[in-house]
Amino acid sequence: MEKLTISNNVRELRFQHNEMTQQQLAEQAGVTRQTIVAIEQGKYTPSLELAFRLAVIFKVPLEEVFFLSTPPP
C-alpha cells in the first residue's frame, strides 16, 4: 500500500491572519513553536485533535488546512 502524503496550508493561513507568527499560533494551539515549524515543513503530521484545533483557530474547514497531496490508490 502506497503511503499517503499530507500537505498543509498553515504558513499561508498564518499570513492571511494578520501575519500571525509561529509563536502566536503555537500559543493559541497549545503546542511549541517547534511543532508549528515541523508541521509547516511537512516533517510532522499532527494529531486529529491538533489539526481540528488549527482549523478552528483559522476559522476554516479542516480541508483548507490539511489535504492529500498524493491521491489514494
N, C-alpha and C positions, 0 to 999 in steps of 0.2 A: 504494500500500500504506500502510495506516494504521500510524503509529508506536506501538509497544507502550510502555506506561508501567510501569516497575518501581518498586514501593514497598518499604519495608522496616520492620522492627520493631527496629532497632538500639537506639534510645533506650529502648524498653520492656524489651528484653532486658538492657541495662546496669543498669536499676533493679532487675530481678529477680535480678541477680547482685551482691548486696550494695551496691547503688547505686554501681556502678563508674563512675568518672569517664571523660570522653572521653580524657583524657591517659593513664589507666591502660590503656584499651582500645587506644589508639594504640600505646603501648609494646609491648603483647603482640602486636599485629598487625604491628609493624614499619613503621608509617606515621606521619605527623604528626597532631597533634590537629586541624588544619585539614581534613585528609582525612576524619576521622570526622565533623566538623561538616557538611561538604558532603554526605556520604552520608546523614546523618540528615535533612538538609533536602531531599533529593531532587535536589540540584544536580549530583551526581556519581554515575555508575554504576561501581562498582568492577570490576576485572578478575575473571575467573572464579577465579583463584588467591586473590585477597584475599577474595572472597565465601566461598569454602570455608574460608579461614583464620578468618574471623569465626564461621562455623558451628561450627568445631572449638573455638574459644575459649569459645563459649556452650554447647557440648555439645548442640547441637540439629541437626536436619536442615536443609539449605540452605533448604528451602521455608518454614521457620519464621523465617528471617532476611529473605529476599527473596521477593517474589511479584509476579505481574502484577496491576496494578490496573485494566487495561483488557483485556478478553478478546480473544484473537486472532480475526481475521475468519473 
